[in-house]
């Protein structure tokens, strides 16, 4: 059975079958029994599954959890008599969960297996004490006897990495997601881990985008991982992408709050089967620090508590302008985020900067609009 200091890995391209094998070998059922009681009727145990449906983007783009992994989890559970299974998720502010649910194949998944889907964006919420910080979480989060977290291992344009810890943010109401950004993301994410700690983690490391949480530049690894400790999982995710836990403050903060450990010296990797080189031609040791696209354009941004969707739409526009040699001609920094509300300035992105002299309006504005209007602005003001 899997231990808290372990991460189990399996490689291949048959993702449903790989997931089934991973759950069997790690003995997920024993973990469920250990928490709920050996004599408990499995049909009376409510199991929550939390994927990543941040936006309506195909899983092949590196943003959302592959449905095949959910199929493997559901088949494993239903085959052992667990019938009260719920998938719960809320997309980021700026997109509707219902659109991601349809576009990413989750409607078909739920209909095939008779599993309900709860849109956390539409759920009522309640206040909890998260290690001294008052947070609001959706009501559905309190109904699970056992919670399985199924994040995508990928980059993030603000926090650098997102995996097990940050994925729990999808069980917050939109108002609280906005407040997380006002609080700087890292501290509230860490405190959230004290009240929404998953019982089991299945990491989608198939083709996550190492730069953007909304995908578009997938890095194929064809790997699925299992773990118990979300802090250790995220610390390992940092190593894979090319960071350390110290580069992502919420990991160290969560460790300090007692959620888990970030000590990779204590980590034991268990290789269950397959190999990356067989399925992708990339070797395990090829993970190394790399140049991150987001960092190369951050110099042009005056960011203050921006929502992820708005910032994520800005970065690709800036990268395109940089490729065209236009970004360096920008006469001033671009303001973005809730921290600019009510302020006056020269150049801003999003509704929060509506009082600026020039504002690309939207909540959030899409990348094409940002690129087009900024290009026009640069051409007019750099002549």
C-alpha positions in Angstrom: 0.0 0.0 0.0 1.2 3.5 -0.8 2.9 5.5 2.0 2.9 9.2 2.7 6.6 9.6 1.6 6.0 7.9 -1.7 4.9 8.9 -5.2 4.0 6.1 -7.5 4.5 6.5 -11.3 3.3 4.6 -14.3 4.0 5.4 -18.0 2.2 4.6 -21.2 -0.6 5.7 -23.4 -3.5 3.5 -22.3 -4.5 6.0 -19.6 -7.7 4.3 -18.3 -5.9 1.0 -17.9 -2.9 2.7 -16.3 -5.1 4.4 -13.8 -6.8 1.1 -12.9 -3.4 -0.6 -12.3 -2.2 2.4 -10.3 -5.2 2.3 -8.0 -5.0 -1.5 -7.6 -1.3 -1.6 -6.8 -1.4 1.4 -4.3 -4.5 -0.3 -2.7 -6.8 2.7 -2.8 -9.6 0.5 -1.3 -7.6 -0.1 1.8 -7.1 3.6 2.2 -10.8 4.2 1.9 -11.5 1.5 4.5 -8.9 2.8 6.8 -10.6 6.2 6.9 -14.3 5.1 6.8 -14.2 1.8 8.8 -13.7 -1.7 7.6 -17.3 -2.7 8.2 -18.9 0.2 6.5 -21.2 -0.5 3.5 -19.3 0.8 0.5 -22.6 2.0 -1.0 -23.0 4.4 1.9 -19.6 6.1 1.5 -19.6 9.3 -0.5 -16.5 9.7 -2.6 -15.7 13.0 -4.2 -13.5 13.4 -7.2 -11.9 16.8 -7.9 -10.4 17.2 -11.4 -9.0 20.3 -13.1 -11.5 21.9 -15.5 -10.0 25.4 -15.2 -11.4 26.4 -18.7 -13.0 24.8 -21.8 -9.7 23.6 -23.2 -9.0 20.1 -24.4 -6.8 17.9 -22.1 -4.4 17.4 -25.0 -3.6 21.2 -24.7 -2.2 20.6 -21.3 -4.7 22.4 -19.1 -7.5 20.0 -18.0 -7.7 16.5 -16.5 -8.0 13.7 -19.0 -11.3 11.9 -18.8 -9.6 8.6 -19.2 -8.1 9.0 -15.7 -11.6 9.7 -14.3 -12.8 6.6 -16.1 -10.2 4.4 -14.4 -11.0 5.9 -11.0 -14.7 5.4 -11.4 -14.4 1.9 -12.8 -12.2 0.9 -9.9 -14.6 2.3 -7.3 -17.8 1.0 -8.9 -16.2 -2.4 -9.3 -15.8 -2.6 -5.5 -19.3 -1.5 -4.7 -18.8 2.3 -4.2 -21.9 3.8 -5.8 -22.1 7.3 -4.2 -19.5 9.0 -6.4 -19.6 12.7 -7.2 -17.4 14.8 -9.5 -17.1 18.4 -8.3 -15.3 21.3 -9.8 -15.5 25.0 -10.5 -13.7 26.7 -13.4 -11.7 29.9 -12.9 -13.4 33.3 -12.8 -14.0 34.3 -16.4 -15.2 30.9 -17.7 -18.2 28.8 -17.0 -17.8 25.4 -15.5 -20.7 24.2 -17.7 -18.8 25.0 -20.8 -15.7 23.1 -19.7 -18.0 20.2 -18.6 -19.3 20.0 -22.1 -16.2 20.7 -24.1 -13.8 18.5 -22.2 -16.1 15.4 -22.5 -17.3 15.3 -18.9 -21.0 15.2 -19.8 -20.4 12.0 -21.8 -18.3 10.6 -18.9 -20.9 11.3 -16.3 -23.7 9.9 -18.4 -21.7 6.8 -19.3 -21.0 5.9 -15.6 -24.1 7.4 -14.0 -22.0 9.8 -11.9 -23.4 13.2 -11.0 -21.3 16.4 -11.6 -21.5 19.3 -9.2 -20.7 22.8 -10.6 -19.0 24.5 -7.6 -19.6 27.9 -9.2 -23.3 27.4 -8.5 -22.9 25.9 -5.0 -23.7 27.8 -1.8 -20.8 28.3 0.5 -20.0 28.6 4.2 -17.2 30.1 6.3 -14.5 27.9 7.9 -11.6 28.5 10.1 -8.5 27.5 8.2 -5.7 27.6 10.7 -6.6 31.1 11.8 -7.7 32.4 8.4 -11.4 32.7 7.7 -12.2 31.2 4.3 -15.4 30.4 2.4 -15.7 27.0 0.8 -18.6 25.5 -1.1 -21.0 23.3 0.8 -20.3 20.2 -1.4 -16.8 20.1 0.0 -18.1 19.1 3.4 -20.2 16.2 2.1 -17.4 13.8 1.1 -16.2 10.9 3.3 -13.2 10.5 1.0 -11.8 13.0 -1.4 -9.7 12.1 -4.5 -7.8 15.1 -6.0 -6.9 14.7 -9.7 -4.9 17.8 -10.7 -2.8 18.4 -13.8 0.9 19.0 -13.2 1.5 22.2 -15.1 2.9 25.7 -14.9 1.1 28.8 -13.7 1.6 32.4 -14.9 1.4 33.8 -11.4 2.4 31.1 -8.9 4.8 29.3 -11.4 3.5 25.8 -10.6 0.0 24.4 -10.0 -0.7 20.8 -8.9 -2.3 19.2 -5.9 -2.5 22.2 -3.4 -3.8 24.8 -5.8 -6.3 22.5 -7.4 -8.4 22.6 -4.3 -9.2 26.3 -5.2 -11.8 24.9 -7.6 -14.0 24.1 -4.6 -14.3 27.8 -3.7 -17.1 30.2 -4.8 -16.1 32.7 -7.4 -16.2 35.6 -4.8 -13.6 33.8 -2.7 -11.4 33.0 -5.7 -11.3 36.8 -6.4 -10.5 37.4 -2.8 -7.6 34.9 -2.9 -6.0 37.1 -5.6 -6.5 40.2 -3.5 -4.7 38.3 -0.7 -1.8 37.4 -3.0 -2.8 33.7 -3.6 0.1 32.0 -1.7 -1.0 32.5 1.9 -4.7 31.6 1.3 -3.8 28.6 -0.8 -1.6 27.3 2.1 -4.4 27.9 4.7 -7.0 26.3 2.4 -4.8 23.1 2.5 -5.6 22.7 6.3 -9.4 22.3 5.6 -9.4 20.8 2.1 -6.7 18.1 2.3 -7.3 15.3 -0.2 -7.2 11.7 1.0 -5.7 10.5 -2.2 -4.0 12.2 -5.2 -3.9 11.1 -8.8 -1.7 13.4 -10.8 -2.3 13.9 -14.5 1.3 14.2 -15.8 0.3 13.2 -19.3 0.9 16.5 -21.2 0.7 19.5 -18.9 1.7 22.9 -20.1 4.8 23.9 -18.1 4.1 27.7 -18.6 0.4 28.3 -18.7 -2.5 26.9 -16.6 -4.8 27.3 -19.6 -2.6 25.1 -21.8 -1.5 25.6 -25.4 2.1 24.4 -25.1 1.8 20.8 -23.8 4.9 18.9 -22.7 4.2 15.2 -23.4 5.2 12.9 -20.6 2.5 10.2 -20.7 2.7 9.6 -16.9 0.2 9.2 -14.2 1.2 9.5 -10.6 -0.4 8.6 -7.2 0.5 10.2 -3.9 -0.9 11.0 -0.4 0.9 14.2 0.6 -0.1 17.3 -1.5 2.9 19.3 -0.2 5.4 16.6 -1.2 3.6 16.2 -4.6 3.9 19.9 -5.3 7.5 20.0 -4.2 8.2 17.2 -6.7 6.2 19.0 -9.4 8.5 22.0 -8.9 11.6 19.7 -9.5 10.0 18.4 -12.7 9.2 21.8 -14.1 12.5 23.4 -13.1 11.8 25.2 -9.8 12.3 24.5 -6.2 9.7 24.6 -3.4 11.2 27.9 -2.3 10.2 29.4 -5.6 6.5 28.7 -4.8 5.7 30.3 -1.4 2.4 28.4 -0.8 4.3 25.1 -0.7 6.5 26.2 2.2 3.6 27.9 3.9 1.5 24.7 3.7 4.4 22.7 5.1 4.7 25.2 8.0 1.0 24.8 8.7 1.4 21.0 9.0 -0.3 19.9 5.7 2.7 17.8 4.7 6.4 17.9 3.9 8.4 19.4 1.0 11.5 17.4 1.8 12.4 15.6 -1.4 15.3 13.8 0.4 12.7 11.7 2.1 10.8 11.1 -1.1 10.6 7.5 -2.5 9.6 7.1 -6.1 8.0 3.8 -7.0 8.0 3.0 -10.7 5.0 0.8 -11.3 5.4 0.1 -15.0 6.3 1.4 -18.4 8.9 4.1 -19.1 8.8 7.6 -20.5 11.5 6.8 -23.0 9.3 4.0 -24.4 6.3 6.2 -24.9 7.8 9.7 -25.5 11.4 9.3 -26.3 12.3 11.5 -23.3 14.3 10.1 -20.4 13.5 10.5 -16.7 16.8 12.3 -16.1 16.0 14.9 -18.9 13.9 16.9 -16.4 16.1 20.0 -15.6 15.7 23.7 -15.1 14.4 25.4 -18.2 13.7 28.8 -19.5 10.2 29.8 -18.6 8.3 31.9 -21.1 6.2 33.8 -18.6 9.2 35.2 -16.8 10.6 36.7 -20.0 7.7 39.2 -20.4 6.8 40.0 -16.8 9.0 43.1 -16.9 6.3 44.8 -18.9 3.6 44.3 -16.3 2.5 46.2 -13.2 0.4 43.4 -11.7 -1.6 43.9 -8.5 -4.0 41.1 -7.4 -5.0 40.1 -10.9 -7.3 37.1 -11.5 -5.6 34.2 -13.2 -7.8 34.3 -16.3 -7.0 37.9 -17.0 -3.3 37.5 -16.4 -3.2 34.3 -18.4 -4.8 36.0 -21.4 -2.3 38.9 -21.2 0.9 36.8 -21.2 0.5 35.2 -24.7 -0.3 38.6 -26.2 2.9 40.0 -24.7 4.9 37.0 -26.0 3.6 37.6 -29.5 4.4 41.3 -29.2 7.9 40.3 -28.0 8.4 38.0 -30.9 7.6 40.9 -33.3 10.0 43.2 -31.6 7.2 45.5 -30.3 7.1 44.8 -26.6 10.4 46.6 -26.0 8.9 49.7 -27.5 6.1 49.9 -24.9 6.4 53.3 -23.3 5.1 52.3 -19.9 4.2 49.2 -17.9 0.8 47.6 -18.3 -1.4 47.8 -15.2 -3.6 44.7 -14.5 -5.5 43.4 -11.4 -7.9 44.3 -8.7 -5.3 46.4 -6.9 -5.7 49.0 -9.6 -9.4 49.5 -9.1 -10.3 53.2 -8.6 -6.8 54.3 -9.6 -5.9 56.5 -12.5 -3.0 55.7 -14.8 -1.9 55.5 -18.4 -2.3 51.9 -19.7 -4.3 49.1 -18.3 -5.9 45.7 -19.0 -9.3 44.5 -17.9 -12.3 46.1 -16.2 -10.3 46.8 -13.0 -8.4 49.5 -14.9 -11.4 51.1 -16.6 -10.4 54.6 -15.3 -7.0 54.5 -17.0 -6.3 56.7 -20.0 -6.1 53.6 -22.2 -7.8 50.4 -21.2 -8.4 47.1 -23.0 -11.8 46.4 -21.5 -13.2 43.0 -20.6 -13.5 40.7 -17.6 -11.3 39.2 -18.8 -10.5 40.5 -22.3 -9.4 37.7 -24.6 -5.8 37.3 -25.9 -6.6 38.4 -29.4 -8.2 41.6 -28.3 -5.3 42.4 -25.9 -2.8 41.7 -28.6 -4.6 43.8 -31.2 -5.2 46.8 -29.0 -1.8 46.8 -27.4 -0.1 46.6 -30.9 -2.1 49.6 -32.0 -1.2 51.5 -28.9 2.5 50.7 -29.2 2.5 51.8 -32.9 0.7 55.0 -32.1 2.9 55.9 -29.1 6.3 54.8 -30.2 6.3 56.7 -33.6 
